[in-house]
Amino acid sequence: MQIRPYEAQQLDAVIRLSLRAWEPVFESIQQAISADIYQVFYPKHWRVSQQNAVKDVCVAEDVNVWVAMDAEATVGFVAVKLHSEDSMGEIYMIAVDPDHQGRGIGSALAEFALDWMKNAGMAIAMVETGGDPGHAPARHTYEKVGFDLLPVARYFKKL
């Protein structure tokens, strides 16, 4: 497995692996919040929202994106934002194709991102994820590479 800079021709592969990787996450979110709130968040379907989000991240000028490659197949990606005013780097998005999970690719992508942030002069790193069961593998990866959890309570109410 190699980590390389993202190239525009990899967009479809990154979207496909992301949607496959995040399917259990969105199933879990749907169980964790009310149907009314879920519908407001994802009016056309979570896949449409996430496809657009991945596209936006991959073309954003203020985001750096790398892909994990295994025998010329794109098997994961990580997107990083720098918040220079806070000396903070953020793992903004990360996903590993389900067929390649459990092999350390997510940890390798996170470690790569952390090293890149440090070399870019950041003093701290941040990543945000859900507390629901679908996000458990993500939390495991972040804790494995040394992130400390700051418990946050976020509440939603349909108006």
WOMOKA-V915363 format. One record per backbone hydrogen bond with DSSP energy under -1.0 kcal/mol. CO is the residue of the C=O (numbers start at 1). NH is the residue of the N-H. Records with the same first field share a line. If there is no record, write none. Layout:
# WOMOKA-V915363
CO: NH / NH
This chain:
# WOMOKA-V915363
2: 69
4: 67
7: 10
8: 11
10: 14
11: 15
12: 16
13: 17
14: 18
15: 19
16: 20
17: 21
18: 22
22: 26
23: 27
24: 28
25: 29
26: 30
27: 31
28: 32
29: 33
34: 38
35: 39
36: 40
37: 41
38: 42
45: 49
46: 50
47: 51
48: 52
49: 53
50: 54
51: 55
52: 56
53: 57
54: 58
55: 59
56: 60
64: 80
65: 6
66: 78
67: 4
68: 75 / 76
69: 2
70: 73
73: 70
75: 97
76: 68
77: 95
78: 66
79: 92 / 93
80: 64
81: 90
83: 86 / 88
87: 123 / 124
88: 83
89: 126
90: 81 / 92
93: 79
95: 77
97: 100
104: 108
105: 109
106: 110
107: 111
108: 112
109: 113
110: 114
111: 115
112: 116
113: 117
114: 118
115: 119
116: 120
117: 122
118: 121
124: 89
126: 91
132: 135
133: 136
135: 139
136: 140
137: 141
138: 142
139: 143
140: 144
141: 145
142: 147
143: 146
